Amino acid sequence: MTWVLTMAHHRSVDRVRREGSHTARALRATVVAQEPDHDVVVAQLEREWDAAVVRRAMGSLTAIQREAIELAYYHGYTHHEVSTALEIPLGTAKTRIRDGLIRLRDAMGVEAT
């Protein structure tokens, strides 16, 4: 009887330790997941730099290309909605957006793939 009680006690202790260990691992994983894995200041500076590059490149577009791209990419319009908003044919809207994107790519120094 003593042996059975001792074994039950040891198994209970093992189980409590195992649960505590699992909880501690989960807590450590949560804390690690909350810590940023990059430098926040550097990320902010990169976003600001990218925004400045895009603004400068948008300045190189014609007014009609800029208007079509702003509607499509900043306001989320579809090609059809752009053509309706600008009261132009759908093909013209697509051409303005495509030509504007090509001009943006060239202004930003991105190579075509």
N, C-alpha and C positions, 0 to 999 in steps of 0.2 A: 504494500500500500504506500509506503514511504517513497519507494522508487517511482511509482506512478505519479504521485503528487509532485515529486522533484522534476520529472520529465514534463509534466503539464506546466509547471512554473517556468522552466527554461523555455519551452515553446511560446508561452505567453510573453515573456520578456523579449524573445527574438522577434515576435510579431510586432510588439510595440516599437522596438528599435527600427524595424524595417519600415513601418509607417512613418515614423519620425524622420528617417533618412529620406524617404520619398517626398515628404512635405518640404524638407530643407532643400532638396534638389529643385523642386518646382519653384520655390521661392527664389533661389539663386538664378534660375533661368528667367524668371519674370524681371528681376532687377537688371540682369544683363540685357534683356530685350529692351528695357526702357532707356538704357544709356545710348546716346547717339554714337554711331560708329564712324562719324566723320566730324570734322571741325565745322561747327555751325557758322562761324564768322567767314571762313573761306567759302563755304557754300553760298552764303548771302552775297559775297563779293562777286562770285562767279555768275550768279543770277543777274546782278546789276550790270556786269560787264556784257553778258549776253543780250540783255534788254537794250543796252546802248548800241550794240552792234546792229540789232534788228531795227531800232529807230533810225539809225543812220542809213541803213539799206533801204528802208521804206521811203526815205527822202529821195532816193534815186529813181523812184517809180514815177510814171506819169500819173496825173490826177485820176484818170479813169481806171487805171490798173490798181492804184492804191485804194480807191473806193470799193472796187469789186473784191479785193483781197480782205479789206477790213470787214466787209459784210460776211464773207465766207468764213474767215478764220477768227475774227474777234467777236463776232455776233452769232456765229454758228449757223449761218444760212446755208441751205443747199444751193446747188447751181441754179435750180429752177426758181428758188426764192430770190436769189440775186437778180436773175433776169426779170422777175416780176417787180422787184423793188426799184430797179433802175430803168424799167420799161424798155428793155432791149431784148432781142431774140436770145434764146437759150444758147445757141452756138456762139454768139458774140460774148455772152457772159463767160462761157467756158474758155474762150480764147483769151479774154482779158485776164482771167485768173491764171491760166497757164503761162502766158507771156510775162505776167507780173512775177510769178514764182521763178521763172527762168532768170529774170532780171535780178531778183533777190538773191538767188543762188550765186550768180556772177558777182554781185556787189559784196556778198559776204565771203567770197573766195572759197566756196565749197565746190569740190570737184563732182561732176556728174558721174553716176555709176551706170 
